[in-house]
Amino acid sequence: MNDQILSALVNIFPLIIPEMILGGAAVLLFLGATFRPNRHLWAAVALAALVLAGVALGLTPAPAGAHPRAEAGQNVAEGAPATPEAGISEDVVRQYASPLYYDSLSRLIKWIALAGGVVLVLFSWQEVPDRQAAEYQACLLIIVAGLCLTGVANELITLFLALELISIPTYILLYLPRHDTAAQEAAMKYFLLSVFSSALLLFGFSYLYGMTGTTNLPGILDALRRAQQEQDPAFRDVPGHLGSIALVALIMVTAGFCFKITAVPFHHYAPDVYQGAPTPAVALLAFMPKVAGFVALFRVLGFVFAGNPGDGLFLSGKVPILFWILAAVTMSLGNVLALLQSNVKRLLAYSSVAHAGYMLMGVAVAYQYNVPATEAPRVGGGIEAILFYLVAYGAMTIGAFGVLSYLSTPERPVEMEDDLAGLSRSHPGTALLMALFLFSLIGIPLTAGFAGKVFLFLGAMGVQDRHALLFRWLALIGVINSAIGGWYYLRIIAKMYLQTPVKPLETVRAWPSLATLWICALVTLVLGIRPGLLLEPARRAAVPRTAPAAQAWRASQAPGAKVN
């Protein structure tokens, strides 16, 4: 048994070297906080840790692919024997039975997490007080490590722990300004609602474990398929072959993830938390948990509730229709409520809700397509469009919050729309950057936001089955919501360029703060002009891997199987 545990650790260790580097640096920062309160020093340590983790990730061999058998040109047929002779090697069996699985999606998510971490460290370089800097950077590194771990999680316990690695440090970040009552209120609201969402998520996971007897995602998929084939009582007499227990699990798990991505009806914390929390923490909160929530959603939905999009398991319209409704309601409510805001941080909070709705459109589309297991979804077909939009959204949202932080001083925070009046006269360069980020949030051509929305809307328009008309309506709802969103973004731009300053803004900031803005602007423009730079890796990452996964899991459970 000890040899098996040691062998398993040896197999897993190369997959989490970046996470271990980040965790070690976080421990160093927590220990160093008591000796030397210096924000520039600890930001440099965090930046070095992220770069080192990136080097380690770059040296990690690229995954062979999401479909070990499909890449060899073999047919991945359901019911084929899960043996090396059938085309699945012992190495593949071992990988799928492991709590961690490294594929193209995992690698892309790790790069996104590390790149986002670098930008957020630069963002906070000058903004976090000396006495809080070490704790802030340590929490940021743990959050990045949690997002990386979410990408490789292959079973429910690992996935939940990865999500908690993101949630718990976020509570600390929001609580750091101990003498700011608004920040304390924001931290308490976020904490209580986050605990509630975690309870819902665990409740759904417990149902999945109770139904299948395993927490391994390929194992759950295999058990549900066999239960359906054997007409298990839990799945009888239910329209669409979606059992009542599975339906409860689907609702609970979806509710838990909706909190992470600020989807309706679990969005209520966002405006108050965004308004009350420090701007660097808000920028992190707007991006990292949202990426983690969607990645976890891909993993659980793809294996448990939709299975392989081509096999029809639990795919009789319920999963895509559920997310159709969530997408339409989330984007509509987010945009309508944003229209009523005059505080820019609250406006961006509701904007975050609306953009979650756009991405949920991609989730609905992804599990509506009926494609063979060996084929990747078409461009704009769902997952790859969401991955593209997550990066675009991160750049334009962090950039917008970066402008607010860059212009703010302790004596005069810039939060209201009127605070930005006449910005083009006092800070023409900063006004131009803010306009770029807002234009991208609207979806103006030649920006990343435009490319991302085009891929999402084309995906909805491309649905060809009995729900084709319904998804065309969803695309139309998305276009209408983009027009609504354009009103409140253009309102801010008009104030910057058409009104006179209420009071001149004076800013003195270190180069990292300005570097954050230019990096976000560069990403926004490059992805708008050359979207293929990110879309092609996203397409490779979006290839489903459920068909060989279930067979590999079955092979790992066969008598005499040697899986470490």
C-alpha positions, 0 to 999 in steps of 0.5 A: 500500500505504501508503495502504491501511495508513493507511486501515485505521488510520483505520478502526480508531482510533475502536474502540480509543480507550479502550484507548489512553487506558488504555495511555497512563496505564499508561505514565505510571504506570510512569514515575512509579513511580521519582519518587514512591511514593504509593499514593493519587496513583497510584490517583487517576491510574488512576481518572481514566484509567478514567473518561476511557476510559468517557467516550470509550466513551460518545461512541463511536457505538453499533453498528448491530447484530450482523446488518446484513442481518437488522435490515433485515428481509432473509433471511440465506440461506447461499450468497447472493452477498456483494455490496452488491446482496445486502444487504451494504454495502461498510462492512459488508464492511470491518468484517468483514474488519478485525482488530477488529469493534465490535458490541453484545457488544464494547460491553457487554464494554468497559463491564464491563471499565471498571466492574470496573477502577473497583471494583478500583482502589477495592479497592486504594486502601489495600491496596497499599504505596506502593512497589508502587502505581504498578506495580500500577495500571499493570498493572491498566489494561493488564489492563482494556485487554486485556479491552476488546481481547478484546471487539473482536478479530475474528481469532486473532492480535489475540485472542491478543495481547489475552489476553496483555495480560491474562496478562503484567501478571498475572504482574507483579502476583503477583510484586510482593510480592518478599519474600513467599515465598508470593506468589512461589510463587503467581506461579511456579505461575501463570506456568508453567501460564499459559505452558502454556495459551498454548502449547495455545491457539497450537497450536489456532490454528495448526491453524485457520490451517493448515486455512483459510489465514487468521486472520480469524474470519469467514474461517475460518468461510467456509473451513470451510463451503466445505471441508465442502460440497466434501467436503475429505478432512480432513472425510470419513468423520467422524461429525457432519461434524467433521473430525479436524483440526478436532477437534484444534483444538477440544480444544487451543483449549478447553484453553487457554481452560479455564485462563483460566476455571479449569475442570477439569482446568486449575484446579489453580493456583487454590487455591495462587495464591489463598491465597498472593497478595495479596488485591487481586491475587486479586480481580482474578485471580478476575474479569478473566481469567474474563471474557476467557476466556468472551468469547474462547470465545464468539468462537472457538466461535461462528465456528469450531466451531459456526458459526451455530446454525441451519446445522448446521455442525460441530454434531452434538452434539460441541461441546455435549456436550463442554461438558456434560461440562466443566460437570458435572465442573467444578461438581461437583469445585469444590464437593466440594473447597470443602467440605474447606477451612477457609481462606476464600481457598482455599474461594473459589478452589474456589468460583470453579471451581464457578461456572465450571462453572455458566457452562459450562452456558450454553456447552453450552446456547448451542450446542445451540439450533437457532435461525435466524441472525436470531433471538436466543437465548431468555432463559436460552438461553446467552450472555446468561445467562453475560454476566449471571452474569459481572457477578453473579459479579464483584460477589459475589466481589470483595465477598467478597475485599473483606471479607477485605481490609477486616478484615485487617492486616499483623499479623493477616491474616483468611484462616481461617474461625475468623478471622471468628467473632463478626464480627457482634458486632465489625463488624455492618455488615461481617458483613451485607455478607459474608453478602449476598455469600455468600447471593448465591454460594449463590443465595438469592432477591433476589440477583444470584446467584439470578437468574443461576442461574435463567437458566442452569438455565432455559436447560438445561431449555429444550433441546428436541431429542434431547439434552433429557433430557441437559440436564435432568439437567445442570440437576438437577446444577446444582441439587444443586451449588448445595445443596452449595455452600450448606453451606460458605457457610452454615458461614461465616455461622454462624461470623460470627453464632453463635460468639464472637470468637476475638480482636477485629478492629480495622480502620482503613480509608480510604473507598475500601475501604468504597466497594468493599464497598457498590458490590458490595453494591448491584450484587448487590441491584439485579441480584437485584431488577431483573435486566432492567437487565442481561439486556436488554443481554446479550440484544442482545449475544448475537445471533449474527453469523456468517451475514453475517460469512462472506458479508462475508469472501467479498466482501472476498476477491473480485477487485477488492474494495476493503477497507482 
